Amino acid sequence: MRTRLVLPSLVALLSAGLVASPNLDAQAADGASQAARTPTAFAMKTSGFGTRVQGGQVPASSDTTGYDVISCTNEAGRDHRNYEASVTLPGAGLAEGVKTHAWTATGQDGARVSSNTVHDVARVTLAQTGAGKLVLTAIHSKSSAVHDATGFHTITSTTIGGVSLVSPGMPAQSFPVPTPGQPLTIPGVATVAVGTSHESTTDHAAHATANAADVHLLVSGTRVRIAHSAAHLYDGVIHGIFKGNANATRATGVADNVRSGPTPLQYVPCQGTAGDARSKSIASLDLGGNIAVQGLSTKVMGKQTADKTTGFASGRVASFNLGDGQLVITGIVGRVNVDRLAGGRLIRTLAGTTIGSITSNGDPQSFPDTGVLTIPGVAKVERSLSEMKPNGLAVTAVRITLLDGSGAVINLGQAQLKIKPSGR
């Protein structure tokens, strides 16, 4: 079900001062009533932010304002809030009264479980051009993912209280609030559209996201999204909640690349993958500095059964070549395996972590007893770097530190996985 409301009466309230949305207050009270955290058979995630600025003449995308998230939990009764009284939007304007409320809930009998996010922005001032300032008020979005006796459901709602243009020495000019499919264009200033909402359900999950307003500033070409909310709900939680990821490469300080992020990055969903192995792959990657990487891939799996919750994460590199053969490493795999048994016992292994071969200018190399291989003037190579973590394990199959004075570090075959107890 999708609901869109327009509440122009709120503009009058806001003209006397910034006020909280009545919807937010009502939902906050509902969330606060969930004082005790209750384990459920569902994995829940929520997120929300007030504004995000992108593109045009803005140097870079702005950070989200009023951001809050419940990353992954099976506990009903979690309640997160964030509030920013006033925040500058780089190259775009000012947002005031930015509130996010995210919570998970269940009924007393446990028959209804929900993941919810509400986001309210009292006032946004944009596009300070010669034509004046664009002002949006009472911007609201809500997303809920729900499971009850009849299955999975979603709810989204968005509202924009008012739109006006404030020009120097002139009374504020009000405009009709845009409706779905009918954006409002103020010549020379901006196009204001009702943001998109997406809802989907299956036999095992529900997803809901909503953006209250989507503004394109015509002079700068900048896009501003306002009042974003998202909620997700998945079934199948038995003994554990997954958290993990894998990547084939991650590098810092190579050539002109200050940082090369994890590639290709693959996450383990918090509820698992129902036993399906999910993979990503890239044929090749040029890290700069005469470094070539071939055959990059990641794979993750998570499964819940009555006996145990089990999973793995792995990052693979078929071939790494530095300096046209100065250092060549093949068959790199970093893999972690974690099981949480029904009784609570945790089993963690690195089975599957391996290196195929290492050569330098065609000559085979082997690791000394120290576990650190140094090729003078070229690189220091470390292998199977593992770290025990609460509820899990992490590994880097190979870490290469260049000895050319750059201090560049290249990690190959990285994986980590945790399985937190579900409390059930």
N, C-alpha and C positions, 0 to 999 in steps of 0.2 A: 504494500500500500504506500502511495506517495501523496503527501499533502503539501500544498503551497498556499500560504496565507499572506495577505497584505494588510498591515495595520497602520494606516496613516495617522490614527489618533495618537499614536505614541510620539509623533513629532512634537505635539504640543507639550507633552510631558518633558521631552528632552530640551525644549527651548528654555525651560526653567532651570535646567541643570541636568547633569548626567545621571541616569537612573539605571538600575539593573532590570533586565527583562523579567517580567513576571513568570514566564516559562522557566527561566533559569532558577528563580527562587523556589518555585514549586518542585522542580526536579532535584534541587539541592536538598530540600527537606526529605524527599523520598530517598535519596542516596544516603543522607546522614542517618536515616532510620536503620540502615543496614550496618549496625555497629559491630556485630560479630561476623567474623569471616568464616564462611562455610564451604568446605570442599565440595565440588560438583563433578559430574562426569563430562563437563564441557570445557574446552579451551576458549578463552576470551581475550580479545585485543581491542583497544580503543586508541584514538588519537584526535587531536584538534588543534587548530591554530587560528589566530585572528587575521593576520595578513601575510601575503607573500608577494614580493615585488620582483618582476623579471623583465629583461629585455629593454629594447629601445636605447635611450641614452644613459641608462643606469649602468655604471661600470661593471657590476656583477649582481647576481641574484642576491636579494637581501635575505637574512635569516628570517625564519618565521617568528611572529610575535605571539605572545601569550600561549606558547606551545606547551602541551602536556600529553602524556601518553601512559597507558597501562600496556606494557609491552607484551606480556603473555602470562596468563594466570588461569587456574581452574577454580579460584576462590571467589565466591560471591561475597559482597560486603566491602570490596575495595573502593576507595573514594579518593580521587585526585582532583586538585584544583590549582589553577594558575590565574593570576590577575596582574595586569599592567595598567596603571592609571593613565599614562601618556607615553607614547613611543614614536620617535621620528622614523619615517619611512624614507630611506636614502633616495634622493632624486625624485620623490613622489609626493610627500606630504606628511601628515600627522594622523595617528590613530589614538583614540581616547576611550577609556573604559573597556579594555580588552579582557574578556573573561572566558576561561575554559573550565568545564566541569565534566569529568569522566568518572564513571562508576559501573560496578557490576552488582547484580542483585538477584535474589531468588525469593519466592514466596515461602511462607512458613512450612508448607507441606513439600516444598522442593519441586512442585510440578511446573513452575514457570521460572526460567532462568533468562537473564538478559544482560547484554553488554551495551552501554549507552554513552554518548558524548553530546554535550550541548555547548555551543559557542555563541557568545554575544559580543558585539562591538557597538558601543554606544554612539560613537561619532567618528567618521573618517573625513579628513579634509585633503583634497587632491587638486592637481592641475592648476597651480597658481600662475596662470598666464595673464596676458593683458585683458582677456575676457573676464577674468575673475577666478574665484575659488569654487571648486565643485565640492559639495558637502553631502555625504550620505549619513543617515541616522537610523538607529534602532535596527541594526543588521543582525539576523539571528539564523542559526541552523541547528538542527538536531538530527542525529542518526541513532537508530536502535536496531540491534539484531536480537531476536527472541526465539526461545523454544518453549512450547507448552504442550499440552496433551494432544494437540492436533498437528504438531510438527514445527518446522522452522518458519519464521516470519521476519519481515523487515518493515521499518517505519522511517521515513525521512520527512522533514518539513523545513522550509526556508521562508524568511520574511525580510523585506526591506521597508522600514518605516517611512522614509521620505528622501527625496532628492531635490537639491536646490543649488542655485548658482548665486554666489555672493560677489558682487562687483563693487569696486571702490566708489563711494559716494552715492550708491543706489540701493533701494530696498532689495532684500533677497527675493529672487525669482524662483518659485516652486514649479516642479515638473511632475507629470504623472509618473507614478512608480512603474517600472517596466514589468511586463508579465512574461511567462515562459513563451519563447519564440517571437516575442515582440520587444526587442531591445530599444532603449532610449538613446538617441544621438543628439548631443548638444553641439552644433557646428563650431569648429575651432577649439573645442574643449575635450570632449570624451564621448565614448559610447559605453553605456551602462547596460549590462544584461543580467538577468537572473541566472545564477550559476547552475551548473549541471548537477543532477543527482543520479546515483546509480544504485539499484537494488537487485540482488540475486539470491536465490535459495536453491538448495538441492536437498536430497534426503539426509545429508550429513552436515550441512553448513548453511550459514546466512551471512551476507555481506551488505552493508549499507554505507554510502558516502554521500555527503551533500556539501555544496559550495553555495553560499547565499548570494554572493554578487561577484561578477567578473567585469572589471573596468579596464578599458583600453584608452589611454591618454593619447589624443590625436597628435599633439605637437611633438612629444618625445618618443611615441611608439611604445611606451612602457605599459606592461600589463600588471594589474593589481587584483589578486584574488582575496576575497574577504569572507571571513566566518566559514571555515572548513571544519567539518566533523566527520568521523568515520567510526564504525563499530563492526566487529566480526565475531562470529560464534561458530564453534566446531564441536562435533560430538566425538566419542571414542576414547576419552581419557580414562585410564584404568589405574596404573601404578605410578606414572611419571609424566612430567612436562619436559619437552625437549627444548634445548637452546644450543645452537651450534651453527657452524659454517665451514666452508672450505674454499681455498683459492690455489691456483697453480703458481702465481708469482705475486710478489709485493716488493717494491724497491724504493729506496730513497737515495737522493744525491747522484743519480746517474746522468752524466752529460748535462744537458740543459733541463732535464726533468728533475725538479726538486723532489717530486714524489710521484711514483706510479702506484696507483691503488691496487687492491686485490683483484686479480683477473684470472679467469672468469669467476666472479663471486657467486657462490651458491649457499643459500640458507636452508637450515632444517626447520620446517614448520613446527610450531610449538606442540601441535597435536600429533606430529609424525606424518608419515606418508602412506599409511596403511600397508606398509611392506613394499611399496614400489620404490625402486632405485631411480632417483631423479638426477639427471646429468646436464652439464653444459660443456661446450668445447669451443676452442678457437684454434684454427690451423697454425697460426704463427703470430709472433709479437716482436716488434723491433723496439728495444729499450733504449736505443741510442748508444753512443760510446762504443760502436762496433760490437754490440751484444745482440745475438739472435736467439730466440726461443721458439722451438717447434713443438707442436702437439700438446697444447695445454688443455686440460680437462678437469672437471670436478664431478663428484658423485656423492649423494647423500641418501640416507634411508632411515626411517623410524617406524617401528611397529609396536603395537600394544596387543598383548594377549593376556589371558587369565593368569598365566604363569610368570610372565615377565614383560618388561618394557625394554626393547633393544634397538640399537641403532648404530650407524657408522657415518663418518664423514671422511672424504679423501680428496687430495689434490695431486694431480699428476703432470709431469713434464716429460715428453719423449726425449727431447734433446736441448741442451744448453750449450751455446758456443760463444766464447769470449775471444776477441782478437784473432779471428780466422784460424782457430786451432790452438791458441795458447793455453786454453782450458776448455775441454769438452767433457760434459757429463751427460750420460744417457740413463733412461729407465728410472727416473726419480718419482717416488711415490711416498706421500705422507698420509698416513691413515690412522684414525683413532676409532676404537670400538668400545661401546659402553652398554652394559646390561644392568637394569635394576630389577631384582627378583621380587616376587610377591611378598616375601618376608622383609624386604627393605635392603637386603645386601646389594652392594654395588661392585661390579666387576669392570675393570678398565684395562685395555691392552692396546699395544701398538702393532698388533699382527697385521702384516701387509705393508708396513713401512719398509722401503728398500731403496737401494741405488744399484743401477746396472753396472756401469763402468765409468772410469775417469781416465782421461789422457791429457798430456800436455805436449804440444807439438808432435803428436803421434805416439809418444811414449806412455805406456800404461803406468798409472799411479795407484798407490794404496795408502790407506790411513795408518799412521803409526799408533802406538798404544795410547797416546794422549788423546786420540780421536780428532785431532786437528791437523789438517794437511796444509802445508805452506809451500806455495810455488813462488820463489823469490822474485820480487818486482812485478808479480802478476796478481796473486790473490791468496787469501787465507780461506780455507774451506772447512766448515764444520758440518757434522751430520747428526741426524736423529736427536734434535734438541727437543726434549719433552718437558712438560710442566703439569704437575698434578694440580687440579683445580677442585674446589668444592663441587661435589656431585659429578665430576667429569675429568677430562684429560685434553691436553693440547699438544701438538707436535709441529715442528718445522723439519722437513726431511733433509734439506740442505740450506745452509746459510753461507753466502759468499761475501767476503769483505775485500774490496779492491785495494791493491797496494800501490796505486798510481798517484797517491796523494789526495785523491778526491774524498776518501772516506766513505764512498758509496757502499751500500749494503743491499744485497739481493737475496730475498728469501724464496725458496722453491719448495713446492709441495707442502702447503700448510693446511691444517685441519684442527678443529676443536669441537667438542661435544660435551654437553652436560645433560643429565636427566634428573631433574629435581623430583623429590617425592610428591605425589599428588595429595597425600593426606587421606586417601580413601581406603 
